[in-house]
């Protein structure tokens, strides 16, 4: 995965995601370039990321 132009993400948000260890199917709306996707993919069963800016989101 490409490095995020916004950095690694908000420290508090990342801490909460790590503590909660979310499960199931997730939809990350307004995902930007997917900076939270790596953390979510460690515990969720499936993840869909979406953003209206097609230029910023590249796989």
C-alpha positions as CSV (number, residue, x, y, z in Angstrom):
1,X,0.0,0.0,0.0
2,X,1.2,3.5,-0.9
3,X,2.2,5.8,1.9
4,X,-0.5,8.3,2.9
5,X,-0.1,11.9,2.1
6,X,-1.8,12.7,5.4
7,X,0.6,10.7,7.5
8,X,-0.2,7.6,9.6
9,X,-3.5,8.8,10.8
10,X,-4.8,10.3,14.0
11,X,-3.1,8.8,17.1
12,X,-6.3,8.6,19.1
13,X,-8.3,7.0,16.3
14,X,-5.5,4.4,15.7
15,X,-5.4,3.7,19.5
16,X,-9.2,3.2,19.6
17,X,-9.1,0.9,16.6
18,X,-6.3,-1.2,18.1
19,X,-8.1,-1.5,21.4
20,X,-11.5,-2.3,20.0
21,X,-10.2,-4.8,17.5
22,X,-13.2,-4.4,15.2
23,X,-14.7,-7.5,13.5
24,X,-17.1,-8.1,10.6
25,X,-17.7,-6.1,7.5
26,X,-16.6,-2.4,7.5
27,X,-17.3,0.5,5.2
28,X,-14.8,3.3,5.4
29,X,-16.5,6.4,3.8
30,X,-14.4,9.4,2.9
31,X,-11.4,7.2,3.3
32,X,-9.0,9.5,1.4
33,X,-6.0,7.4,0.4
34,X,-6.9,4.7,2.9
35,X,-4.6,5.6,5.8
36,X,-6.7,3.6,8.3
37,X,-7.1,0.6,6.0
38,X,-3.9,-1.3,7.2
39,X,-5.0,-1.1,10.8
40,X,-8.6,-2.2,10.0
41,X,-7.5,-5.0,7.8
42,X,-5.7,-6.6,10.7
43,X,-8.9,-7.5,12.5
44,X,-12.0,-7.1,10.2
45,X,-13.4,-9.8,7.9
46,X,-13.8,-7.4,5.0
47,X,-13.3,-3.8,4.3
48,X,-14.6,-1.5,1.5
49,X,-13.0,2.0,1.3
50,X,-14.6,4.8,-0.7
51,X,-13.9,8.4,-1.4
52,X,-15.3,10.9,-3.9
53,X,-11.9,12.1,-4.9
54,X,-10.7,9.6,-7.6
55,X,-7.3,11.2,-7.9
56,X,-6.3,10.6,-4.3
57,X,-7.4,7.0,-3.9
58,X,-5.1,4.7,-5.8
59,X,-4.5,1.0,-5.3
